[in-house]
Amino acid sequence: MTAAPAIRLQRCDACAHVQYPARACCEACLSDRLAAIGADAAAGVLLARTVLHHSNEEKFRAKLPLGVGLVALDEGPVVVCFAPAPHAIGDRVTVRASRGDDGRTVLTAE
């Protein structure tokens, strides 16, 4: 059975830095003492948003136009996610994890 999709953050046990995506060592202090934090949603602020009107990737063509955004999560990391709703820069959003058509975890800002 495949695990439910989640936003998988890491918290460093040495310096408390939170990072995304997962890495072997903390990007702040290089400690390898990392704890996994998983949630199906996380709150944050929309930093940037754009709309794609063209894609060379076949699987995205049917979904165009496609909103993409950068969200600074309250925990600290900045994530790239789909942003279908017309939010303004600075708006509070919730980033949710879901399973994409190919089985990978997809992040979407709502």
N, CA, C and O atoms as a GROMACS GRO file, in nm:
protein
  440
    1MET      N    1   0.085  -0.119   0.000
    1MET     CA    2   0.000   0.000   0.000
    1MET      C    3   0.089   0.125   0.000
    1MET      O    4   0.186   0.132   0.076
    2THR      N    5   0.057   0.221  -0.083
    2THR     CA    6   0.133   0.345  -0.094
    2THR      C    7   0.088   0.442   0.014
    2THR      O    8  -0.032   0.455   0.042
    3ALA      N    9   0.184   0.510   0.074
    3ALA     CA   10   0.152   0.608   0.179
    3ALA      C   11   0.069   0.721   0.121
    3ALA      O   12   0.082   0.756   0.003
    4ALA      N   13  -0.017   0.778   0.204
    4ALA     CA   14  -0.098   0.892   0.162
    4ALA      C   15  -0.007   1.009   0.128
    4ALA      O   16   0.098   1.026   0.192
    5PRO      N   17  -0.043   1.090   0.031
    5PRO     CA   18   0.041   1.205  -0.003
    5PRO      C   19   0.048   1.303   0.113
    5PRO      O   20  -0.050   1.325   0.183
    6ALA      N   21   0.166   1.361   0.132
    6ALA     CA   22   0.186   1.455   0.242
    6ALA      C   23   0.295   1.553   0.205
    6ALA      O   24   0.379   1.526   0.120
    7ILE      N   25   0.292   1.668   0.269
    7ILE     CA   26   0.399   1.766   0.257
    7ILE      C   27   0.505   1.720   0.358
    7ILE      O   28   0.485   1.732   0.479
    8ARG      N   29   0.616   1.669   0.309
    8ARG     CA   30   0.718   1.610   0.394
    8ARG      C   31   0.833   1.709   0.419
    8ARG      O   32   0.923   1.724   0.338
    9LEU      N   33   0.825   1.774   0.534
    9LEU     CA   34   0.929   1.868   0.576
    9LEU      C   35   1.028   1.794   0.666
    9LEU      O   36   0.999   1.685   0.715
   10GLN      N   37   1.144   1.854   0.687
   10GLN     CA   38   1.242   1.801   0.781
   10GLN      C   39   1.277   1.911   0.882
   10GLN      O   40   1.296   2.027   0.846
   11ARG      N   41   1.285   1.872   1.010
   11ARG     CA   42   1.330   1.964   1.115
   11ARG      C   43   1.462   1.912   1.169
   11ARG      O   44   1.474   1.795   1.204
   12CYS      N   45   1.560   2.000   1.176
   12CYS     CA   46   1.692   1.964   1.227
   12CYS      C   47   1.687   1.958   1.379
   12CYS      O   48   1.644   2.052   1.444
   13ASP      N   49   1.732   1.845   1.436
   13ASP     CA   50   1.735   1.832   1.582
   13ASP      C   51   1.847   1.915   1.644
   13ASP      O   52   1.844   1.942   1.764
   14ALA      N   53   1.945   1.956   1.565
   14ALA     CA   54   2.058   2.034   1.617
   14ALA      C   55   2.028   2.183   1.624
   14ALA      O   56   2.062   2.249   1.723
   15CYS      N   57   1.964   2.238   1.518
   15CYS     CA   58   1.943   2.384   1.515
   15CYS      C   59   1.797   2.426   1.496
   15CYS      O   60   1.767   2.545   1.494
   16ALA      N   61   1.706   2.330   1.481
   16ALA     CA   62   1.562   2.352   1.465
   16ALA      C   63   1.522   2.410   1.329
   16ALA      O   64   1.406   2.445   1.309
   17HIS      N   65   1.616   2.419   1.235
   17HIS     CA   66   1.584   2.466   1.100
   17HIS      C   67   1.488   2.368   1.032
   17HIS      O   68   1.503   2.246   1.047
   18VAL      N   69   1.391   2.420   0.959
   18VAL     CA   70   1.297   2.335   0.884
   18VAL      C   71   1.328   2.352   0.736
   18VAL      O   72   1.343   2.464   0.688
   19GLN      N   73   1.336   2.240   0.664
   19GLN     CA   74   1.372   2.246   0.522
   19GLN      C   75   1.281   2.158   0.437
   19GLN      O   76   1.218   2.064   0.485
   20TYR      N   77   1.276   2.193   0.310
   20TYR     CA   78   1.203   2.119   0.208
   20TYR      C   79   1.272   2.147   0.075
   20TYR      O   80   1.306   2.262   0.049
   21PRO      N   81   1.293   2.047  -0.009
   21PRO     CA   82   1.262   1.906   0.009
   21PRO      C   83   1.362   1.838   0.102
   21PRO      O   84   1.458   1.900   0.148
   22ALA      N   85   1.337   1.710   0.128
   22ALA     CA   86   1.424   1.632   0.216
   22ALA      C   87   1.566   1.625   0.160
   22ALA      O   88   1.587   1.613   0.039
   23ARG      N   89   1.662   1.632   0.251
   23ARG     CA   90   1.804   1.623   0.215
   23ARG      C   91   1.873   1.533   0.317
   23ARG      O   92   1.815   1.498   0.420
   24ALA      N   93   1.997   1.496   0.288
   24ALA     CA   94   2.073   1.410   0.379
   24ALA      C   95   2.122   1.487   0.501
   24ALA      O   96   2.136   1.429   0.609
   25CYS      N   97   2.146   1.618   0.485
   25CYS     CA   98   2.197   1.702   0.594
   25CYS      C   99   2.120   1.833   0.600
   25CYS      O  100   2.060   1.876   0.501
   26CYS      N  101   2.122   1.894   0.716
   26CYS     CA  102   2.058   2.025   0.734
   26CYS      C  103   2.130   2.129   0.649
   26CYS      O  104   2.252   2.138   0.651
   27GLU      N  105   2.053   2.207   0.573
   27GLU     CA  106   2.114   2.310   0.488
   27GLU      C  107   2.167   2.427   0.569
   27GLU      O  108   2.245   2.507   0.517
   28ALA      N  109   2.126   2.439   0.696
   28ALA     CA  110   2.171   2.551   0.780
   28ALA      C  111   2.298   2.518   0.859
   28ALA      O  112   2.388   2.602   0.869
   29CYS      N  113   2.306   2.396   0.915
   29CYS     CA  114   2.420   2.363   1.002
   29CYS      C  115   2.493   2.235   0.963
   29CYS      O  116   2.593   2.199   1.026
   30LEU      N  117   2.445   2.166   0.860
   30LEU     CA  118   2.504   2.043   0.807
   30LEU      C  119   2.491   1.922   0.900
   30LEU      O  120   2.556   1.820   0.876
   31SER      N  121   2.409   1.931   1.003
   31SER     CA  122   2.384   1.815   1.090
   31SER      C  123   2.306   1.710   1.012
   31SER      O  124   2.228   1.743   0.922
   32ASP      N  125   2.327   1.584   1.046
   32ASP     CA  126   2.249   1.478   0.983
   32ASP      C  127   2.138   1.428   1.076
   32ASP      O  128   2.076   1.325   1.048
   33ARG      N  129   2.114   1.499   1.186
   33ARG     CA  130   2.008   1.463   1.280
   33ARG      C  131   1.880   1.534   1.238
   33ARG      O  132   1.848   1.643   1.287
   34LEU      N  133   1.807   1.472   1.147
   34LEU     CA  134   1.686   1.532   1.090
   34LEU      C  135   1.564   1.448   1.124
   34LEU      O  136   1.568   1.325   1.118
   35ALA      N  137   1.457   1.515   1.160
   35ALA     CA  138   1.331   1.448   1.190
   35ALA      C  139   1.230   1.482   1.081
   35ALA      O  140   1.220   1.597   1.038
   36ALA      N  141   1.156   1.383   1.039
   36ALA     CA  142   1.054   1.404   0.936
   36ALA      C  143   0.928   1.464   0.999
   36ALA      O  144   0.885   1.424   1.107
   37ILE      N  145   0.870   1.561   0.927
   37ILE     CA  146   0.744   1.622   0.966
   37ILE      C  147   0.652   1.605   0.846
   37ILE      O  148   0.684   1.651   0.737
   38GLY      N  149   0.539   1.541   0.864
   38GLY     CA  150   0.447   1.521   0.752
   38GLY      C  151   0.308   1.572   0.785
   38GLY      O  152   0.259   1.551   0.896
   39ALA      N  153   0.245   1.638   0.689
   39ALA     CA  154   0.109   1.687   0.707
   39ALA      C  155   0.042   1.688   0.570
   39ALA      O  156   0.110   1.700   0.468
   40ASP      N  157  -0.088   1.676   0.567
   40ASP     CA  158  -0.156   1.680   0.438
   40ASP      C  159  -0.181   1.823   0.391
   40ASP      O  160  -0.222   1.845   0.277
   41ALA      N  161  -0.157   1.921   0.481
   41ALA     CA  162  -0.174   2.062   0.443
   41ALA      C  163  -0.083   2.149   0.530
   41ALA      O  164  -0.047   2.111   0.641
   42ALA      N  165  -0.046   2.266   0.477
   42ALA     CA  166   0.036   2.362   0.551
   42ALA      C  167  -0.004   2.503   0.509
   42ALA      O  168  -0.032   2.528   0.392
   43ALA      N  169  -0.006   2.594   0.604
   43ALA     CA  170  -0.042   2.733   0.577
   43ALA      C  171   0.081   2.813   0.539
   43ALA      O  172   0.192   2.781   0.579
   44GLY      N  173   0.059   2.919   0.460
   44GLY     CA  174   0.169   3.006   0.422
   44GLY      C  175   0.122   3.130   0.349
   44GLY      O  176   0.002   3.159   0.344
   45VAL      N  177   0.218   3.203   0.292
   45VAL     CA  178   0.191   3.328   0.220
   45VAL      C  179   0.238   3.313   0.076
   45VAL      O  180   0.349   3.266   0.050
   46LEU      N  181   0.153   3.354  -0.017
   46LEU     CA  182   0.188   3.348  -0.158
   46LEU      C  183   0.290   3.457  -0.190
   46LEU      O  184   0.263   3.576  -0.174
   47LEU      N  185   0.409   3.415  -0.235
   47LEU     CA  186   0.516   3.509  -0.267
   47LEU      C  187   0.514   3.552  -0.413
   47LEU      O  188   0.543   3.668  -0.444
   48ALA      N  189   0.479   3.459  -0.501
   48ALA     CA  190   0.479   3.488  -0.645
   48ALA      C  191   0.384   3.392  -0.713
   48ALA      O  192   0.359   3.282  -0.663
   49ARG      N  193   0.329   3.434  -0.827
   49ARG     CA  194   0.236   3.351  -0.903
   49ARG      C  195   0.248   3.388  -1.049
   49ARG      O  196   0.263   3.505  -1.084
   50THR      N  197   0.240   3.286  -1.135
   50THR     CA  198   0.238   3.310  -1.278
   50THR      C  199   0.143   3.209  -1.341
   50THR      O  200   0.106   3.110  -1.279
   51VAL      N  201   0.104   3.236  -1.463
   51VAL     CA  202   0.016   3.145  -1.536
   51VAL      C  203   0.088   3.098  -1.662
   51VAL      O  204   0.131   3.179  -1.744
   52LEU      N  205   0.098   2.968  -1.675
   52LEU     CA  206   0.160   2.909  -1.794
   52LEU      C  207   0.053   2.890  -1.900
   52LEU      O  208  -0.054   2.835  -1.874
   53HIS      N  209   0.083   2.936  -2.022
   53HIS     CA  210  -0.010   2.922  -2.134
   53HIS      C  211   0.042   2.825  -2.239
   53HIS      O  212  -0.028   2.794  -2.336
   54HIS      N  213   0.165   2.777  -2.220
   54HIS     CA  214   0.225   2.683  -2.314
   54HIS      C  215   0.312   2.586  -2.235
   54HIS      O  216   0.376   2.624  -2.137
   55SER      N  217   0.314   2.460  -2.278
   55SER     CA  218   0.402   2.361  -2.217
   55SER      C  219   0.450   2.263  -2.324
   55SER      O  220   0.372   2.220  -2.409
   56ASN      N  221   0.576   2.229  -2.318
   56ASN     CA  222   0.629   2.126  -2.406
   56ASN      C  223   0.601   1.987  -2.350
   56ASN      O  224   0.623   1.886  -2.417
   57GLU      N  225   0.552   1.982  -2.227
   57GLU     CA  226   0.522   1.856  -2.160
   57GLU      C  227   0.379   1.814  -2.195
   57GLU      O  228   0.283   1.884  -2.162
   58GLU      N  229   0.366   1.702  -2.262
   58GLU     CA  230   0.236   1.654  -2.311
   58GLU      C  231   0.130   1.646  -2.201
   58GLU      O  232   0.015   1.684  -2.222
   59LYS      N  233   0.168   1.597  -2.082
   59LYS     CA  234   0.068   1.577  -1.976
   59LYS      C  235   0.011   1.708  -1.921
   59LYS      O  236  -0.096   1.707  -1.860
   60PHE      N  237   0.080   1.821  -1.942
   60PHE     CA  238   0.031   1.949  -1.893
   60PHE      C  239  -0.055   2.024  -1.996
   60PHE      O  240  -0.130   2.114  -1.958
   61ARG      N  241  -0.045   1.989  -2.122
   61ARG     CA  242  -0.114   2.066  -2.228
   61ARG      C  243  -0.265   2.072  -2.207
   61ARG      O  244  -0.327   2.176  -2.231
   62ALA      N  245  -0.325   1.963  -2.164
   62ALA     CA  246  -0.470   1.961  -2.144
   62ALA      C  247  -0.512   2.044  -2.024
   62ALA      O  248  -0.630   2.079  -2.011
   63LYS      N  249  -0.419   2.077  -1.936
   63LYS     CA  250  -0.450   2.152  -1.814
   63LYS      C  251  -0.423   2.302  -1.827
   63LYS      O  252  -0.444   2.376  -1.732
   64LEU      N  253  -0.376   2.347  -1.943
   64LEU     CA  254  -0.343   2.488  -1.964
   64LEU      C  255  -0.469   2.572  -1.975
   64LEU      O  256  -0.570   2.520  -2.025
   65PRO      N  257  -0.471   2.697  -1.933
   65PRO     CA  258  -0.364   2.766  -1.862
   65PRO      C  259  -0.350   2.709  -1.720
   65PRO      O  260  -0.448   2.665  -1.660
   66LEU      N  261  -0.228   2.710  -1.669
   66LEU     CA  262  -0.194   2.645  -1.543
   66LEU      C  263  -0.123   2.744  -1.451
   66LEU      O  264  -0.016   2.796  -1.485
   67GLY      N  265  -0.182   2.770  -1.336
   67GLY     CA  266  -0.120   2.860  -1.239
   67GLY      C  267  -0.013   2.790  -1.157
   67GLY      O  268  -0.033   2.677  -1.112
   68VAL      N  269   0.098   2.856  -1.139
   68VAL     CA  270   0.210   2.804  -1.060
   68VAL      C  271   0.254   2.914  -0.963
   68VAL      O  272   0.259   3.031  -1.001
   69GLY      N  273   0.285   2.877  -0.840
   69GLY     CA  274   0.323   2.978  -0.743
   69GLY      C  275   0.432   2.935  -0.649
   69GLY      O  276   0.465   2.817  -0.638
   70LEU      N  277   0.488   3.034  -0.579
   70LEU     CA  278   0.582   3.011  -0.471
   70LEU      C  279   0.513   3.050  -0.341
   70LEU      O  280   0.456   3.159  -0.330
   71VAL      N  281   0.517   2.960  -0.243
   71VAL     CA  282   0.453   2.986  -0.114
   71VAL      C  283   0.556   2.970  -0.003
   71VAL      O  284   0.623   2.867   0.006
   72ALA      N  285   0.568   3.073   0.081
   72ALA     CA  286   0.652   3.065   0.201
   72ALA      C  287   0.566   3.003   0.311
   72ALA      O  288   0.472   3.066   0.360
   73LEU      N  289   0.598   2.880   0.348
   73LEU     CA  290   0.521   2.812   0.452
   73LEU      C  291   0.550   2.874   0.588
   73LEU      O  292   0.660   2.926   0.611
   74ASP      N  293   0.454   2.869   0.677
   74ASP     CA  294   0.473   2.924   0.811
   74ASP      C  295   0.590   2.857   0.883
   74ASP      O  296   0.654   2.918   0.969
   75GLU      N  297   0.619   2.732   0.847
   75GLU     CA  298   0.730   2.658   0.907
   75GLU      C  299   0.865   2.710   0.859
   75GLU      O  300   0.967   2.683   0.923
   76GLY      N  301   0.869   2.783   0.745
   76GLY     CA  302   0.993   2.840   0.696
   76GLY      C  303   1.026   2.814   0.551
   76GLY      O  304   1.061   2.908   0.479
   77PRO      N  305   1.018   2.689   0.503
   77PRO     CA  306   1.056   2.663   0.364
   77PRO      C  307   0.964   2.730   0.262
   77PRO      O  308   0.848   2.761   0.291
   78VAL      N  309   1.019   2.752   0.143
   78VAL     CA  310   0.941   2.803   0.029
   78VAL      C  311   0.920   2.686  -0.065
   78VAL      O  312   1.016   2.616  -0.100
   79VAL      N  313   0.795   2.663  -0.107
   79VAL     CA  314   0.763   2.552  -0.196
   79VAL      C  315   0.707   2.604  -0.328
   79VAL      O  316   0.643   2.708  -0.333
   80VAL      N  317   0.733   2.529  -0.434
   80VAL     CA  318   0.673   2.554  -0.564
   80VAL      C  319   0.549   2.467  -0.572
   80VAL      O  320   0.555   2.348  -0.539
   81CYS      N  321   0.437   2.524  -0.613
   81CYS     CA  322   0.314   2.446  -0.617
   81CYS      C  323   0.222   2.498  -0.728
   81CYS      O  324   0.240   2.608  -0.780
   82PHE      N  325   0.125   2.417  -0.762
   82PHE     CA  326   0.021   2.464  -0.851
   82PHE      C  327  -0.062   2.566  -0.776
   82PHE      O  328  -0.086   2.550  -0.656
   83ALA      N  329  -0.105   2.670  -0.843
   83ALA     CA  330  -0.182   2.777  -0.779
   83ALA      C  331  -0.299   2.814  -0.870
   83ALA      O  332  -0.297   2.919  -0.935
   84PRO      N  333  -0.402   2.728  -0.875
   84PRO     CA  334  -0.512   2.750  -0.969
   84PRO      C  335  -0.603   2.869  -0.936
   84PRO      O  336  -0.660   2.930  -1.026
   85ALA      N  337  -0.617   2.901  -0.809
   85ALA     CA  338  -0.706   3.012  -0.771
   85ALA      C  339  -0.635   3.145  -0.792
   85ALA      O  340  -0.513   3.153  -0.778
   86PRO      N  341  -0.709   3.249  -0.826
   86PRO     CA  342  -0.648   3.380  -0.853
   86PRO      C  343  -0.615   3.457  -0.725
   86PRO      O  344  -0.676   3.560  -0.698
   87HIS      N  345  -0.520   3.408  -0.648
   87HIS     CA  346  -0.478   3.477  -0.527
   87HIS      C  347  -0.383   3.591  -0.562
   87HIS      O  348  -0.317   3.588  -0.665
   88ALA      N  349  -0.378   3.691  -0.477
   88ALA     CA  350  -0.285   3.802  -0.494
   88ALA      C  351  -0.159   3.776  -0.412
   88ALA      O  352  -0.162   3.703  -0.312
   89ILE      N  353  -0.050   3.834  -0.455
   89ILE     CA  354   0.075   3.824  -0.381
   89ILE      C  355   0.050   3.874  -0.238
   89ILE      O  356  -0.010   3.980  -0.219
   90GLY      N  357   0.097   3.799  -0.139
   90GLY     CA  358   0.077   3.836   0.001
   90GLY      C  359  -0.044   3.770   0.065
   90GLY      O  360  -0.059   3.777   0.187
   91ASP      N  361  -0.129   3.707  -0.014
   91ASP     CA  362  -0.246   3.639   0.042
   91ASP      C  363  -0.205   3.517   0.123
   91ASP      O  364  -0.107   3.449   0.089
   92ARG      N  365  -0.279   3.489   0.229
   92ARG     CA  366  -0.263   3.365   0.304
   92ARG      C  367  -0.326   3.253   0.222
   92ARG      O  368  -0.437   3.268   0.171
   93VAL      N  369  -0.256   3.142   0.209
   93VAL     CA  370  -0.305   3.026   0.136
   93VAL      C  371  -0.278   2.900   0.217
   93VAL      O  372  -0.199   2.901   0.311
   94THR      N  373  -0.346   2.793   0.179
   94THR     CA  374  -0.320   2.661   0.236
   94THR      C  375  -0.265   2.575   0.123
   94THR      O  376  -0.327   2.565   0.017
   95VAL      N  377  -0.151   2.512   0.147
   95VAL     CA  378  -0.092   2.421   0.049
   95VAL      C  379  -0.132   2.280   0.088
   95VAL      O  380  -0.109   2.238   0.201
   96ARG      N  381  -0.191   2.209  -0.007
   96ARG     CA  382  -0.236   2.072   0.019
   96ARG      C  383  -0.160   1.975  -0.069
   96ARG      O  384  -0.123   2.007  -0.182
   97ALA      N  385  -0.136   1.856  -0.016
   97ALA     CA  386  -0.070   1.750  -0.090
   97ALA      C  387  -0.176   1.656  -0.145
   97ALA      O  388  -0.273   1.622  -0.077
   98SER      N  389  -0.157   1.613  -0.270
   98SER     CA  390  -0.246   1.514  -0.331
   98SER      C  391  -0.162   1.424  -0.420
   98SER      O  392  -0.043   1.448  -0.439
   99ARG      N  393  -0.223   1.321  -0.472
   99ARG     CA  394  -0.155   1.227  -0.560
   99ARG      C  395  -0.180   1.268  -0.704
   99ARG      O  396  -0.295   1.283  -0.746
  100GLY      N  397  -0.073   1.287  -0.782
  100GLY     CA  398  -0.084   1.323  -0.923
  100GLY      C  399  -0.117   1.203  -1.009
  100GLY      O  400  -0.118   1.090  -0.960
  101ASP      N  401  -0.143   1.226  -1.137
  101ASP     CA  402  -0.177   1.118  -1.231
  101ASP      C  403  -0.067   1.013  -1.240
  101ASP      O  404  -0.095   0.896  -1.266
  102ASP      N  405   0.057   1.054  -1.217
  102ASP     CA  406   0.170   0.962  -1.227
  102ASP      C  407   0.206   0.899  -1.092
  102ASP      O  408   0.306   0.827  -1.083
  103GLY      N  409   0.126   0.925  -0.986
  103GLY     CA  410   0.150   0.866  -0.856
  103GLY      C  411   0.238   0.950  -0.764
  103GLY      O  412   0.255   0.915  -0.647
  104ARG      N  413   0.294   1.059  -0.814
  104ARG     CA  414   0.380   1.144  -0.733
  104ARG      C  415   0.297   1.241  -0.651
  104ARG      O  416   0.182   1.270  -0.684
  105THR      N  417   0.357   1.292  -0.543
  105THR     CA  418   0.291   1.392  -0.460
  105THR      C  419   0.292   1.526  -0.533
  105THR      O  420   0.394   1.569  -0.585
  106VAL      N  421   0.175   1.592  -0.536
  106VAL     CA  422   0.158   1.721  -0.601
  106VAL      C  423   0.113   1.821  -0.494
  106VAL      O  424   0.025   1.791  -0.414
  107LEU      N  425   0.174   1.938  -0.492
  107LEU     CA  426   0.136   2.043  -0.398
  107LEU      C  427   0.052   2.148  -0.470
  107LEU      O  428   0.087   2.192  -0.579
  108THR      N  429  -0.060   2.186  -0.407
  108THR     CA  430  -0.152   2.284  -0.466
  108THR      C  431  -0.189   2.388  -0.362
  108THR      O  432  -0.227   2.353  -0.250
  109ALA      N  433  -0.180   2.516  -0.397
  109ALA     CA  434  -0.219   2.625  -0.307
  109ALA      C  435  -0.367   2.654  -0.328
  109ALA      O  436  -0.416   2.663  -0.440
  110GLU      N  437  -0.436   2.668  -0.217
  110GLU     CA  438  -0.580   2.701  -0.222
  110GLU      C  439  -0.606   2.828  -0.145
  110GLU      O  440  -0.720   2.873  -0.136
   0.00000   0.00000   0.00000
